[in-house]
Amino acid sequence: MSIDWISLAQVAIVTVLASIAIVGVVSGGAVALDKARVRHEGGDGATSLIMVGWAAIGFAGLVVLYGLYLLIPYFH
């Protein structure tokens, strides 16, 4: 048995980058929702920030669900 170390390294790198991207998108959505709350308390309208925040969190959720679809053979 031989291990293809280059492929293993590629998978590890892609996994780390995807994890950082998903966490970044969720964090951006959380920051947008927090800024919307602060603006709302200040009396300004914050509808666009709320939509951006929930869209970012929803997008990250869809990416996670797609990853689960790829991992679970029952769905293929």
One Martini backbone bead per residue (centre of mass of N, CA, C, O) as a GRO file, in nm:
protein
   76
    1MET     BB    1   0.097   0.036   0.022
    2SER     BB    2   0.029   0.370  -0.094
    3ILE     BB    3   0.084   0.714  -0.046
    4ASP     BB    4  -0.057   1.014  -0.165
    5TRP     BB    5   0.076   1.302  -0.054
    6ILE     BB    6  -0.027   1.520  -0.247
    7SER     BB    7  -0.330   1.461  -0.215
    8LEU     BB    8  -0.339   1.496   0.090
    9ALA     BB    9  -0.246   1.793   0.088
   10GLN     BB   10  -0.476   1.903  -0.087
   11VAL     BB   11  -0.707   1.827   0.102
   12ALA     BB   12  -0.606   1.984   0.348
   13ILE     BB   13  -0.603   2.266   0.217
   14VAL     BB   14  -0.900   2.278   0.129
   15THR     BB   15  -1.020   2.238   0.409
   16VAL     BB   16  -0.900   2.488   0.544
   17LEU     BB   17  -1.010   2.701   0.342
   18ALA     BB   18  -1.311   2.631   0.373
   19SER     BB   19  -1.330   2.684   0.674
   20ILE     BB   20  -1.246   2.980   0.665
   21ALA     BB   21  -1.473   3.073   0.473
   22ILE     BB   22  -1.719   2.992   0.644
   23VAL     BB   23  -1.643   3.152   0.897
   24GLY     BB   24  -1.630   3.427   0.753
   25VAL     BB   25  -1.925   3.441   0.662
   26VAL     BB   26  -2.056   3.413   0.940
   27SER     BB   27  -1.911   3.656   1.065
   28GLY     BB   28  -2.020   3.866   0.867
   29GLY     BB   29  -2.317   3.818   0.938
   30ALA     BB   30  -2.292   3.889   1.240
   31VAL     BB   31  -2.191   4.177   1.199
   32ALA     BB   32  -2.433   4.278   1.037
   33LEU     BB   33  -2.643   4.222   1.260
   34ASP     BB   34  -2.513   4.403   1.474
   35LYS     BB   35  -2.521   4.669   1.314
   36ALA     BB   36  -2.827   4.667   1.281
   37ARG     BB   37  -2.893   4.687   1.581
   38VAL     BB   38  -2.747   4.954   1.633
   39ARG     BB   39  -2.904   5.121   1.423
   40HIS     BB   40  -3.187   5.067   1.538
   41GLU     BB   41  -3.127   5.199   1.817
   42GLY     BB   42  -3.054   5.484   1.664
   43GLY     BB   43  -3.300   5.503   1.421
   44ASP     BB   44  -3.209   5.347   1.187
   45GLY     BB   45  -3.204   5.184   0.902
   46ALA     BB   46  -3.144   4.799   0.859
   47THR     BB   47  -3.241   4.609   0.626
   48SER     BB   48  -2.986   4.545   0.454
   49LEU     BB   49  -2.816   4.419   0.683
   50ILE     BB   50  -3.009   4.191   0.748
   51MET     BB   51  -3.004   4.058   0.470
   52VAL     BB   52  -2.699   4.009   0.456
   53GLY     BB   53  -2.668   3.840   0.711
   54TRP     BB   54  -2.871   3.609   0.637
   55ALA     BB   55  -2.743   3.539   0.365
   56ALA     BB   56  -2.468   3.449   0.473
   57ILE     BB   57  -2.573   3.228   0.663
   58GLY     BB   58  -2.730   3.071   0.444
   59PHE     BB   59  -2.490   3.011   0.260
   60ALA     BB   60  -2.329   2.848   0.465
   61GLY     BB   61  -2.548   2.632   0.503
   62LEU     BB   62  -2.546   2.534   0.208
   63VAL     BB   63  -2.252   2.443   0.204
   64VAL     BB   64  -2.282   2.231   0.424
   65LEU     BB   65  -2.503   2.063   0.284
   66TYR     BB   66  -2.330   1.996   0.036
   67GLY     BB   67  -2.111   1.845   0.190
   68LEU     BB   68  -2.301   1.626   0.296
   69TYR     BB   69  -2.389   1.524   0.020
   70LEU     BB   70  -2.096   1.431  -0.061
   71LEU     BB   71  -2.051   1.230   0.195
   72ILE     BB   72  -2.335   1.092   0.157
   73PRO     BB   73  -2.428   0.808  -0.023
   74TYR     BB   74  -2.744   0.805  -0.003
   75PHE     BB   75  -2.780   1.073  -0.202
   76HIS     BB   76  -2.677   0.919  -0.486
   0.00000   0.00000   0.00000
